[in-house]
Amino acid sequence: MASTRGFHMPAEWSAHRRTWMAWPVAETVLEGTGGADGAYRAWAAVANAIAGFEPVVMLAPPGGKAQARGYLEAGVEVVEHDIAESWMRDFGPTFVLGPEGRLGAVDWTFNGWGGRTFPDNKVDALIARFVAERAGAERFASRLVNEGGAIHVDGEGTVMLTESVQLNANRNPNWTKAEVEAEIHALLGTRTAIWLKQGLESDCDDTGTDGHVDTLACFLRPGLVLAHRQPDPAHPDYDIARENIATLKAARDAAGRTLDVIEIDAPAQRFKANGEPLSCTYVNFSFVNGGVVLCGFDDPKDEEVVDLFRRLFNDRRIVQVPATRIFEGGGGIHCITQQEPLARAG
């Protein structure tokens, strides 16, 4: 079992040094509405919004810096490196902090979301190492097949996971639930795991993730969770969302607290150009220094979500960025970003 020796993953609302992203490159992302230009504008809108709060580093493919630079504002640094996909949350490192404030990085084993993009896109499995080195982080390699979007922590010892990801035979066929928990706790500094059963219907298809937790629920602060709800009984996610919410309400965190759960409805159903449904969710947002960057869907619920976050975080500036085009590629704002926490000097 790997161990970070006293390092822990801080909550996402903690201070950041910067945010890491990866430029759109995969055909599954580039073929959506507006083609490649639509994808470039969608990723750039998120990067430019975050750059208003903290530095952003965007990885672009070799020879792609000039193209990315044409869409990105000056506050976004562009670094060329081999990439095959654009979901930095998943194949990038999960940053952790040591007892003295030193920066560490967990390098999970990445197999392309259960083999969906492997072995063709094997360069993505090397990105966590590159980012960790460039950030000056101590790297902790894990044998556990996992992705960053498959975990959420409260910064005080609690982690949320889904059985359909870490316990899936396409990732960790020989690991028991107890072994997965032990590895997660040893690397993230957590001690209590809350397991949700499965993810959204369209996130479990051939191009999905098998159900990342960051489309289902997230911590807003210790003891408070935002959970995705599907209001339409005819929708395939209706029962899934109800079961997940019930699990969260029955759970206790590492401090022994029952969780307060805020249920947030999905936007009206959106579809890809080929008619396939999208797993759109407001849960998939990013905390940034002094702000929150939310997904918007040109939906009447957008403003309700902004109002909710303004009430919850009156000390942060709330920005909403159009996200439907990102979901056409397979994820949301949280999926394409990875925060690097602020480490203490020395």
For each residue, the residues with C-beta under 8 A, 3 or more apart:
1: 179 182 183 186
2: 140 141 142 143 144 183 186 187
3: 140 186 187
4: 7 8 96 98 104 106 140 186 187 188 189
5: 98
6: 98 99 189
7: 4 96 97 98 99 102 104 138 140 187 189
8: 4 96 97 155 188 189 190
9: 94 95 96 97 106 151 153 155 188 189 190
10: 14 96 97 153 155 341
11: 14 153 154 155 156 219 221 222
12: 153 218 219 286 287 339
13: 155 220 221 287
14: 10 11 155 341 342
15: 289 341 342
16: 19 54 287 288 289 339 340 341 342
17: 54 55 135 340 341 342 343
18: 54 55 56 57 339 340
19: 16 50 54 55 56 57 286 288 337 338 339 340
20: 56 57 59 88 92 131 337 338 339 340
21: 43 46 47 56 57 58 59 86 88 336 337 338
22: 25 58 59 60 83 85 86 87 88 92 127 336
23: 40 43 58 59 60 61 64 68 78 83 86
24: 29 30 36 39 40 42 43 86 329
25: 22 29 30 61 64 83 84 85 86
26: 29 30 84 85 86 117 121 329
27: 30 31
28: 31 207 329 330
29: 24 25 26 32 39 85 86 328 329 330
30: 24 25 26 27 35 36 39
31: 27 28 35
32: 29 35 38 39 272 273 325 328 329
33: 38 273 324 325 328
34: 37 38 39 41 325
35: 30 31 32 38 39
36: 24 30 39 40
37: 34 40 41
38: 32 33 34 35 41 42 325
39: 24 29 30 32 34 35 36 42 43 325 329
40: 23 24 36 37 43 44 67 68 71
41: 34 37 38 44 45 71 325
42: 24 38 39 45 46 322 323 325 326
43: 21 23 24 39 40 46 47 71 86 326 336
44: 40 41 47 48 68 71 72
45: 41 42 48 49 321 322
46: 21 42 43 49 50 286 293 321 323 326 333 336 337
47: 21 43 44 50 51 56 58 72 73 76
48: 44 45 51 52 72 73 75 76
49: 45 46 52 293 319 321
50: 19 46 47 53 54 56 286 288 293 337
51: 47 48 54 55 56 73 75 76
52: 48 49 75 291 319
53: 50 288 289 290 291 293 317
54: 16 17 18 19 50 51 288 289
55: 17 18 19 51 75 77
56: 18 19 20 21 47 50 51 75 76 77
57: 18 19 20 21 76 77 78 79 134
58: 21 22 23 47 68 72 76 77 78 79
59: 20 21 22 23 79 80 81 83 88 127 131
60: 22 23 64 65 67 68 78 79 80 81 83
61: 23 25 64 80 81 82 83
62: 80 81 82
63: 80
64: 23 25 60 61 67 68 80
65: 60 68 69 78 79 80
66: 69 70
67: 40 60 64 70 71
68: 23 40 44 58 60 64 65 71 72 78
69: 65 66 72 78
70: 66 67
71: 40 41 43 44 67 68
72: 44 47 48 58 68 69 76 78
73: 47 48 51 76
74:
75: 48 51 52 55 56
76: 47 48 51 56 57 58 72 73
77: 55 56 57 58
78: 23 57 58 60 65 68 69 72
79: 57 58 59 60 65 134
80: 59 60 61 62 63 64 65
81: 59 60 61 62 127 130
82: 61 62 123 126
83: 22 23 25 59 60 61 86 123 124 127
84: 25 26 117 120 121 122 123 124
85: 22 25 26 29 91 117 121 124
86: 21 22 23 24 25 26 29 43 83 329 336
87: 22 90 91 147 149 330 331 335 336
88: 20 21 22 59 91 92 127 336 337 338
89: 92 147 148 149 214 331 334 335 336 337 338
90: 87 110 113 147 148 149 150 209 212 335
91: 85 87 88 110 124 125 127 128 147 148
92: 20 22 88 89 127 128 131 148 338
93: 105 106 107 128 129 131 132 135 137 139 338
94: 9 105 106 108 148 151 187 188 338
95: 9 103 104 105 106 135 137 338 339 340 341
96: 4 7 8 9 10 103 104 105 106 140 187 188 189
97: 7 8 9 10 101 102 103 104 341 343
98: 4 5 6 7 101 102 103 104 138
99: 6 7 102
100: 344 346
101: 97 98 343 344 345
102: 7 97 98 99 138 343 344
103: 95 96 97 98 135 136 137 138 340 341 343
104: 4 7 95 96 97 98 137 138 139 140
105: 93 94 95 96 128 131 132 135 137 138 139 140
106: 4 9 93 94 95 96 140 142 187 188
107: 93 128 129 132 139 140 141 142
108: 94 128 142 144 145 146 147 148
109: 125 142 143 144 145 146
110: 90 91 124 125 128 145 146 147
111: 114 115 118 125 145 170 171
112: 115 116 117 118 119 121 122 124 125
113: 90 116 117 147 208 209 210
114: 111 145 168 170 171 210
115: 111 112 118 170
116: 112 113 206 207
117: 26 84 85 112 113 120 121 124
118: 111 112 115 121 122 125
119: 112 122
120: 84 117
121: 26 84 85 112 117 118 124
122: 84 112 118 119 125 126
123: 82 83 84 126 127
124: 83 84 85 91 110 112 117 121 127
125: 91 109 110 111 112 118 122 128
126: 82 122 123 129 130
127: 22 59 81 83 88 91 92 123 124 130 131
128: 91 92 93 105 107 108 110 125 131 132 139
129: 93 107 126 132 133 139
130: 81 126 127 133 134
131: 20 59 92 93 105 127 128 134 135 338
132: 93 105 107 128 129 135 137 138 139
133: 129 130 136 137 139
134: 57 79 130 131
135: 17 93 95 103 105 131 132 340
136: 103 133
137: 93 95 103 104 105 132 133
138: 7 98 102 103 104 105 132
139: 93 104 105 107 128 129 132 133
140: 2 3 4 7 96 104 105 106 107 187
141: 2 107
142: 2 106 107 108 109 146 183 187
143: 2 109 183
144: 2 108 109 166 172 175 180 183 184 187
145: 108 109 110 111 114 166 171 172
146: 108 109 110 142 150 151 165 166 171 184
147: 87 89 90 91 108 110 113 150 165 209 212
148: 89 90 91 92 94 108 151 338
149: 87 89 90 209 212 213 214 215 331 334 335
150: 90 146 147 161 162 165 166 209 212 213 214
151: 9 94 146 148 159 160 161 184 188 213
152: 159 160 213 214 217 218 219
153: 9 10 11 12 158 159 160 188 190 219
154: 11 157 158 219 221 222 223 253 254
155: 8 9 10 11 13 14 219 222
156: 11 222 253 254 255
157: 154 189 190 191 192 253 254 255
158: 153 154 190 192 193 194 219 222 253 254 255
159: 151 152 153 184 185 188 190 192 193 194
160: 151 152 153 193 194 195 196 213 217 218 219 225
161: 150 151 165 166 180 184 193 194 195 196 213
162: 150 165 166 195 196 197 198 199 210 211 212 213 216
163: 166 167 177 195 196 197 198
164: 167 168 197 198 199 204 210 211
165: 146 147 150 161 162 168 171 199 209 210 211 212 213
166: 144 145 146 150 161 162 163 171 172 175 180 184
167: 163 164 172 175 177 180
168: 114 164 165 171 172 210
169: 172 173
170: 111 114 115 173 210
171: 111 114 145 146 165 166 168 210
172: 144 145 166 167 168 169 175 180
173: 169 170
174:
175: 144 166 167 172 179 180 183
176: 179 180
177: 163 167 180 181 195
178: 181 182
179: 1 175 176 182 183
180: 144 161 166 167 172 175 176 177 183 184
181: 177 178 184 185 193
182: 1 178 179 185 186
183: 1 2 142 143 144 175 179 180 186 187
184: 144 146 151 159 161 166 180 181 187 188 190 193
185: 159 181 182 188 189 190 191 193
186: 1 2 3 4 182 183
187: 2 3 4 7 94 96 106 140 142 144 183 184
188: 4 8 9 94 96 106 151 153 159 184 185
189: 4 6 7 8 9 96 157 185
190: 8 9 153 157 158 159 184 185 193 254
191: 157 185 254
192: 157 158 159 252 253 254
193: 158 159 160 161 181 184 185 190
194: 158 159 160 161 247 248 251 253
195: 160 161 162 163 177 247
196: 160 161 162 163 199 213 216 217 244 247 248
197: 162 163 164 240 243 244 247
198: 162 163 164 204 211 240
199: 162 164 165 196 203 204 208 209 210 211 212 213 215 216 240 279
200: 203 204 211 215 216 228 237 240 241 279 281
201: 204 205 236 237 240 277 279
202: 205 208 276 277 278 279
203: 199 200 208 209 210 211 212 215 279
204: 164 198 199 200 201 208 209 210 211
205: 201 202 208 276
206: 116
207: 28 116 330
208: 113 199 202 203 204 205 211 279 330
209: 90 113 147 149 150 165 199 203 204 212 330 331
210: 113 114 162 164 165 168 170 171 199 203 204
211: 162 164 165 198 199 200 203 204 208 215 216
212: 90 147 149 150 162 165 199 203 209 215 216 331 335
213: 149 150 151 152 160 161 162 165 196 199 216 217 218
214: 89 149 150 152 218 283 284 332 334 335
215: 149 199 200 203 211 212 228 279 281 283 284 331 332
216: 162 196 199 200 211 212 213 227 228 241 244 281 283
217: 152 160 196 213 225 226 227 228 244 248 283
218: 12 152 160 213 214 225 226 283 285 334
219: 11 12 152 153 154 155 158 160 222 224 225 226
220: 13 224 225 226 262 312
221: 11 13 154 224
222: 11 154 155 156 158 219 253 255 257
223: 154 253 255 257 259 260
224: 219 220 221 259 260 262
225: 160 217 218 219 220 248 259 260 261 262
226: 217 218 219 220 261 262 264 282 283
227: 216 217 241 244 245 248 261 262 263 264 283
228: 200 215 216 217 237 241 244 264 266 281 282 283
229: 241 242 245 263 264 265 266
230: 235 237 238 240 241 265 266
231: 238 265 266
232: 235 238 269
233: 238
234: 238
235: 230 232 238 266 269
236: 201 240
237: 200 201 228 230 240 241 266 279
238: 230 231 232 233 234 235 241 242
239: 242 243
240: 197 198 199 200 201 230 236 237 243 244
241: 200 216 227 228 229 230 237 238 244 245 266
242: 229 238 239 245 246
243: 197 239 240 246 247
244: 196 197 216 217 227 228 240 241 247 248
245: 227 229 241 242 248 249 261 263
246: 242 243 249 250
247: 194 195 196 197 243 244 250 251
248: 194 196 217 225 227 244 245 251 259 261
249: 245 246 258 259 261
250: 246 247 258
251: 194 247 248 258 259
252: 192 256 257 258 259
253: 154 156 157 158 192 194 222 223 256 257 259
254: 154 156 157 158 190 191 192
255: 156 157 158 222 223
256: 252 253
257: 222 223 252 253
258: 249 250 251 252
259: 223 224 225 248 249 251 252 253
260: 223 224 225
261: 225 226 227 245 248 249
262: 220 224 225 226 227 308
263: 227 229 245
264: 226 227 228 229 282 283 305 308
265: 229 230 231 301
266: 228 229 230 231 235 237 241 269 280 281 282
267: 270 280 282 297 299 301 302
268: 297 299 301
269: 232 235 266 277 278 280
270: 267 277 278 280 297 324 327
271: 275 276 277 278
272: 32 275 276 277 278 328
273: 32 33 328
274:
275: 271 272
276: 202 205 271 272
277: 201 202 269 270 271 272
278: 202 269 270 271 272 324 327 328
279: 199 200 201 202 203 208 215 237 327
280: 266 267 269 270 295 297 323 324 327 332
281: 200 215 216 228 266 284 295 332
282: 226 228 264 266 267 285 294 295 301 305
283: 214 215 216 217 218 226 227 228 264 334
284: 214 215 281 295 323 331 332 333 334 335
285: 218 282 292 293 294 295 332 333 334
286: 12 19 46 50 292 293 333 334 337 339
287: 12 13 16 291 292 339
288: 16 19 50 53 54 291 292 293 339
289: 15 16 53 54
290: 53 315 316 317
291: 52 53 287 288 316 317 318 319
292: 285 286 287 288 309 313 316 317 318 319
293: 46 49 50 53 285 286 288 319 320 321 333
294: 282 285 305 306 309 318 319 320 321 333
295: 280 281 282 284 285 320 321 323 326 327 332 333
296: 299 302 320 321 322 323
297: 267 268 270 280 301 302 322 323 324
298: 302 322 324
299: 267 268 296 302
300: 303 304
301: 265 267 268 282 297 304 305
302: 267 296 297 298 299 305 306 320
303: 300 306 307
304: 300 301 307 308
305: 264 282 294 301 302 308 309 320
306: 294 302 303 309 310 318 320
307: 303 304 310 311
308: 262 264 304 305 311 312
309: 292 294 305 306 312 313 316 318
310: 306 307 313 314 318
311: 307 308 314
312: 220 308 309
313: 292 309 310 316 318
314: 310 311
315: 290
316: 290 291 292 309 313
317: 53 290 291 292
318: 291 292 294 306 309 310 313
319: 49 52 291 292 293 294
320: 293 294 295 296 302 305 306
321: 45 46 49 293 294 295 296 333
322: 42 45 296 297 298 325
323: 42 46 280 284 295 296 297 326 327 332 333
324: 33 270 278 280 297 298 327 328
325: 32 33 34 38 39 41 42 322 328 329
326: 42 43 46 295 323 329 331 332 333 335 336
327: 270 278 279 280 295 323 324 330 331 332
328: 29 32 33 272 273 278 324 325
329: 24 26 28 29 32 39 86 325 326
330: 28 29 87 207 208 209 327 335
331: 87 89 149 209 212 215 284 326 327 334 335 336
332: 214 215 280 281 284 285 295 323 326 327 335 336
333: 46 284 285 286 293 294 295 321 323 326 336 337
334: 89 149 214 218 283 284 285 286 331 337
335: 87 89 90 149 212 214 284 326 330 331 332
336: 21 22 43 46 86 87 88 89 326 331 332 333
337: 19 20 21 46 50 88 89 286 333 334
338: 19 20 21 88 89 92 93 94 95 131 148
339: 12 16 18 19 20 95 286 287 288
340: 16 17 18 19 20 95 103 135
341: 10 14 15 16 17 95 97 103
342: 14 15 16 17
343: 17 97 101 102 103
344: 100 101 102
345: 101
346: 100
